[in-house]
Amino acid sequence: MAEFDLDLQAVEDKLEGGEERDSRIVLDILDGSTPDAEWIELLEDDAVLVLSVDGNVNELAAGFARDVRDMGGELVHFRGFLIVAPPGVSVDTDRLD
């Protein structure tokens, strides 16, 4: 039997998505008191936001929603909450139909 010289660490380093994510879920209130840049910064750090909406969701999210979509993130309004996911995290709404 032939011997193989496998460098598993090198292979793992080259695999897409092989790096570990330091994800977290941030619970907060979307009421206009938090700067839009702070929401974007949390998403850039791979946080998922679950925001209780206190007011008009369209007005309150207007300052960051386009940036979230442009960066590949997702926004879903569900039962008084706005769920905002960073790029690479999908929000599955299939069971809601």
Residue frames as a rotation matrix with the C-alpha (Angstrom) as fourth column:
MET 1
0.585 0.811 0.000 0.00
0.811 -0.585 0.000 0.00
0.000 0.000 -1.000 0.00
ALA 2
-0.179 -0.651 0.738 1.39
0.601 -0.666 -0.442 3.42
0.779 0.365 0.510 -0.96
GLU 3
-0.264 0.017 -0.964 2.00
0.893 -0.374 -0.251 6.02
-0.365 -0.927 0.084 1.73
PHE 4
0.352 0.434 0.829 0.33
0.650 -0.751 0.117 9.39
0.673 0.498 -0.546 1.54
ASP 5
-0.680 -0.542 -0.494 1.81
0.732 -0.541 -0.414 12.56
-0.043 -0.643 0.764 2.95
LEU 6
0.161 0.853 0.496 -1.29
0.701 -0.452 0.551 14.59
0.695 0.259 -0.671 3.79
ASP 7
-0.936 -0.340 -0.087 -1.04
0.316 -0.709 -0.631 18.01
0.153 -0.618 0.771 5.35
LEU 8
-0.149 0.983 -0.108 -4.54
0.952 0.172 0.255 18.18
0.269 -0.065 -0.961 6.79
GLN 9
-0.021 0.099 -0.995 -3.97
0.594 -0.799 -0.092 21.63
-0.804 -0.593 -0.042 8.29
ALA 10
-0.854 -0.338 -0.397 -3.13
-0.108 -0.630 0.769 23.06
-0.509 0.699 0.501 4.87
VAL 11
-0.738 0.653 0.167 -6.23
0.493 0.354 0.795 21.44
0.461 0.669 -0.583 3.38
GLU 12
0.037 0.783 -0.621 -8.44
0.991 -0.108 -0.077 22.78
-0.127 -0.612 -0.780 6.16
ASP 13
-0.358 -0.262 -0.896 -7.02
0.296 -0.942 0.157 26.28
-0.886 -0.209 0.414 5.70
LYS 14
-0.980 -0.094 -0.176 -8.00
-0.137 -0.325 0.936 26.21
-0.145 0.941 0.305 2.02
LEU 15
-0.520 0.852 0.065 -11.57
0.838 0.494 0.232 25.01
0.165 0.175 -0.971 2.53
GLU 16
-0.601 0.421 0.679 -14.16
-0.182 -0.900 0.397 27.72
0.778 0.115 0.618 2.10
GLY 17
0.420 0.818 0.394 -16.08
-0.553 -0.114 0.826 28.29
0.720 -0.564 0.404 5.28
GLY 18
0.226 -0.406 -0.885 -13.52
0.498 0.830 -0.253 26.30
0.837 -0.383 0.390 7.21
GLU 19
-0.791 -0.530 0.306 -12.93
0.044 -0.548 -0.835 29.13
0.610 -0.647 0.457 9.61
GLU 20
-0.343 0.651 -0.677 -14.92
0.934 0.314 -0.172 29.23
0.101 -0.691 -0.716 12.80
ARG 21
-0.191 0.382 0.904 -17.37
0.150 -0.899 0.411 32.12
0.970 0.214 0.115 13.16
ASP 22
-0.881 -0.043 -0.471 -17.79
0.473 -0.124 -0.872 33.93
-0.021 -0.991 0.130 16.43
SER 23
-0.457 0.800 0.390 -21.53
0.115 -0.381 0.917 34.48
0.882 0.464 0.082 15.99
ARG 24
-0.866 0.309 -0.393 -23.94
0.408 -0.018 -0.913 35.83
-0.289 -0.951 -0.110 18.53
ILE 25
-0.094 0.908 0.408 -27.53
0.771 -0.193 0.607 36.99
0.630 0.371 -0.682 18.72
VAL 26
-0.973 -0.212 -0.096 -28.14
0.229 -0.798 -0.558 40.54
0.042 -0.564 0.824 19.93
LEU 27
0.003 0.997 -0.075 -31.55
0.966 0.016 0.258 41.37
0.258 -0.073 -0.963 21.42
ASP 28
-0.883 -0.265 -0.388 -32.46
0.363 -0.909 -0.203 45.06
-0.299 -0.320 0.899 21.48
ILE 29
0.231 0.957 -0.175 -35.20
0.640 -0.285 -0.713 47.59
-0.733 0.053 -0.678 20.80
LEU 30
-0.652 -0.316 0.690 -35.44
0.745 -0.435 0.505 49.42
0.141 0.843 0.519 17.50
ASP 31
0.388 0.800 -0.458 -36.78
0.868 -0.484 -0.111 52.81
-0.311 -0.354 -0.882 18.57
GLY 32
0.722 -0.152 0.674 -34.46
0.366 -0.744 -0.560 55.26
0.587 0.651 -0.482 16.84
SER 33
0.923 -0.349 0.164 -32.15
-0.341 -0.541 0.769 55.73
-0.180 -0.765 -0.618 19.83
THR 34
0.274 -0.850 0.450 -29.32
0.318 0.521 0.792 53.55
-0.908 -0.074 0.413 18.47
PRO 35
0.019 -0.328 -0.945 -27.22
-0.748 -0.632 0.204 55.02
-0.663 0.702 -0.258 15.65
ASP 36
0.893 0.361 -0.270 -27.58
-0.439 0.562 -0.701 53.18
-0.102 0.744 0.660 12.32
ALA 37
0.186 -0.920 -0.344 -23.79
-0.716 0.113 -0.689 52.73
0.673 0.375 -0.638 12.17
GLU 38
-0.399 -0.302 0.866 -23.93
-0.874 0.412 -0.258 50.70
-0.279 -0.860 -0.428 15.39
TRP 39
0.584 0.660 0.473 -26.32
-0.417 0.744 -0.523 48.17
-0.696 0.108 0.710 13.83
ILE 40
0.829 -0.330 -0.450 -24.04
-0.396 0.221 -0.891 47.85
0.394 0.918 0.053 10.78
GLU 41
-0.156 -0.951 0.268 -20.99
-0.897 0.023 -0.442 47.39
0.414 -0.310 -0.856 13.02
LEU 42
-0.067 0.215 0.974 -22.70
-0.705 0.681 -0.199 44.54
-0.706 -0.700 0.106 14.89
LEU 43
0.893 0.439 0.096 -23.56
-0.224 0.620 -0.752 42.83
-0.390 0.650 0.652 11.59
GLU 44
0.515 -0.785 -0.344 -19.98
-0.601 -0.045 -0.798 43.22
0.611 0.617 -0.495 10.36
ASP 45
-0.495 -0.641 0.586 -18.98
-0.868 0.324 -0.377 41.35
0.052 -0.695 -0.717 13.54
ASP 46
-0.726 0.241 -0.644 -21.35
-0.118 0.879 0.462 38.49
0.678 0.411 -0.610 12.48
ALA 47
-0.862 0.502 0.071 -24.07
-0.042 0.069 -0.997 39.28
-0.506 -0.862 -0.039 15.01
VAL 48
-0.510 0.835 0.206 -27.70
0.598 0.172 0.783 38.43
0.619 0.522 -0.587 14.27
LEU 49
-0.957 0.208 0.200 -30.01
-0.286 -0.788 -0.546 41.21
0.044 -0.580 0.813 15.47
VAL 50
-0.324 0.926 -0.194 -33.44
0.815 0.377 0.439 40.52
0.480 -0.015 -0.877 16.94
LEU 51
-0.991 -0.115 0.075 -34.98
0.083 -0.937 -0.339 43.93
0.109 -0.329 0.938 17.40
SER 52
-0.189 0.954 -0.234 -38.32
0.913 0.082 -0.401 44.64
-0.363 -0.289 -0.886 19.03
VAL 53
-0.630 -0.029 0.776 -39.83
0.560 -0.710 0.428 47.37
0.538 0.704 0.463 16.87
ASP 54
-0.167 0.530 -0.831 -41.14
0.793 -0.429 -0.433 50.38
-0.586 -0.732 -0.348 18.79
GLY 55
-0.119 0.184 -0.976 -42.69
-0.388 -0.913 -0.125 52.51
-0.914 0.364 0.180 16.04
ASN 56
0.848 0.407 -0.339 -42.84
-0.429 0.151 -0.891 52.33
-0.312 0.901 0.302 12.26
VAL 57
0.444 -0.707 0.551 -40.40
0.385 0.705 0.595 49.64
-0.809 -0.052 0.585 11.11
ASN 58
0.518 -0.228 0.825 -39.91
0.835 -0.076 -0.545 51.23
0.187 0.971 0.151 7.69
GLU 59
0.804 -0.200 0.561 -38.96
-0.189 -0.979 -0.079 54.60
0.565 -0.043 -0.824 9.16
LEU 60
0.770 -0.480 0.421 -36.79
-0.480 -0.001 0.877 53.14
-0.420 -0.877 -0.231 11.94
ALA 61
0.341 -0.641 0.688 -34.83
0.432 0.756 0.492 50.79
-0.835 0.129 0.534 9.65
ALA 62
0.968 0.134 0.214 -34.54
0.249 -0.369 -0.895 53.19
-0.041 0.920 -0.390 6.71
GLY 63
0.692 -0.721 -0.032 -31.09
-0.715 -0.691 0.104 54.37
-0.097 -0.049 -0.994 7.76
PHE 64
-0.296 -0.867 0.401 -29.46
-0.761 0.468 0.450 50.93
-0.577 -0.172 -0.798 7.67
ALA 65
0.462 0.568 0.681 -31.68
-0.112 0.799 -0.590 48.56
-0.880 0.196 0.433 5.66
ARG 66
0.943 -0.121 -0.309 -30.13
-0.316 -0.041 -0.948 49.36
0.102 0.992 -0.077 2.27
ASP 67
0.031 -0.993 0.111 -26.61
-0.978 -0.053 -0.203 48.94
0.207 -0.102 -0.973 3.70
VAL 68
-0.112 0.002 0.994 -27.60
-0.542 0.838 -0.063 45.55
-0.833 -0.546 -0.092 5.13
ARG 69
0.792 0.482 0.374 -28.91
0.046 0.565 -0.824 44.37
-0.608 0.670 0.425 1.77
ASP 70
0.766 -0.552 -0.328 -25.91
-0.572 -0.354 -0.740 45.79
0.293 0.755 -0.587 -0.09
MET 71
-0.220 -0.896 0.386 -23.55
-0.975 0.217 -0.050 43.84
-0.039 -0.387 -0.921 2.16
GLY 72
-0.502 0.070 -0.862 -25.51
-0.358 0.890 0.281 40.61
0.787 0.450 -0.422 1.52
GLY 73
-0.976 0.186 0.111 -27.47
-0.054 0.290 -0.956 40.52
-0.210 -0.939 -0.273 4.78
GLU 74
-0.490 0.871 -0.021 -31.16
0.469 0.284 0.836 39.88
0.735 0.400 -0.548 5.28
LEU 75
-0.897 0.351 0.267 -33.99
-0.433 -0.583 -0.688 41.72
-0.086 -0.733 0.675 7.03
VAL 76
-0.518 0.787 -0.335 -37.25
0.390 0.566 0.726 40.07
0.761 0.245 -0.600 8.03
HIS 77
-0.643 0.437 0.629 -40.12
-0.729 -0.600 -0.328 41.72
0.234 -0.670 0.705 9.92
PHE 78
-0.378 0.466 -0.800 -41.94
0.184 0.884 0.429 39.09
0.908 0.015 -0.420 11.97
ARG 79
0.374 0.712 -0.595 -44.56
0.702 0.203 0.683 39.64
0.607 -0.673 -0.423 14.69
GLY 80
0.990 0.094 0.100 -43.29
0.022 -0.827 0.562 42.99
0.136 -0.555 -0.821 15.90
PHE 81
0.403 -0.915 0.023 -39.62
0.106 0.072 0.992 42.05
-0.909 -0.397 0.126 15.57
LEU 82
0.800 -0.328 -0.503 -37.05
-0.582 -0.219 -0.783 42.89
0.147 0.919 -0.366 12.93
ILE 83
0.622 -0.642 0.449 -34.58
0.296 0.723 0.624 40.06
-0.725 -0.255 0.640 12.41
VAL 84
0.776 -0.475 -0.414 -31.39
-0.629 -0.541 -0.558 41.27
0.041 0.694 -0.719 10.75
ALA 85
0.763 -0.491 0.421 -28.88
0.334 0.856 0.395 38.65
-0.554 -0.160 0.817 9.64
PRO 86
0.115 -0.814 -0.570 -25.32
-0.579 -0.521 0.627 39.27
-0.807 0.257 -0.531 8.46
PRO 87
0.263 -0.100 -0.960 -23.99
-0.921 0.271 -0.281 37.94
0.288 0.957 -0.021 5.16
GLY 88
-0.632 -0.536 -0.560 -23.75
-0.443 0.843 -0.305 34.15
0.635 0.055 -0.770 5.19
VAL 89
-0.887 0.458 0.063 -26.66
0.175 0.458 -0.871 33.68
-0.428 -0.762 -0.486 7.61
SER 90
-0.741 0.670 0.041 -29.98
-0.099 -0.170 0.981 33.07
0.664 0.723 0.192 5.96
VAL 91
-0.664 0.660 0.352 -33.37
-0.534 -0.090 -0.840 33.58
-0.523 -0.746 0.412 7.57
ASP 92
-0.944 0.323 -0.068 -35.60
0.208 0.741 0.639 30.67
0.257 0.589 -0.766 6.58
THR 93
-0.628 0.778 0.008 -39.20
-0.643 -0.514 -0.568 31.83
-0.437 -0.362 0.823 6.28
ASP 94
-0.762 0.285 -0.581 -40.47
-0.356 0.566 0.743 28.78
0.541 0.774 -0.330 4.36
ARG 95
-0.732 0.470 -0.493 -42.51
0.648 0.705 -0.289 27.47
0.212 -0.531 -0.821 7.31
LEU 96
-0.726 0.448 -0.522 -44.46
0.021 -0.744 -0.667 30.72
-0.688 -0.495 0.531 7.55
ASP 97
-0.749 0.425 -0.509 -46.31
-0.642 -0.274 0.716 30.18
0.165 0.863 0.478 4.27
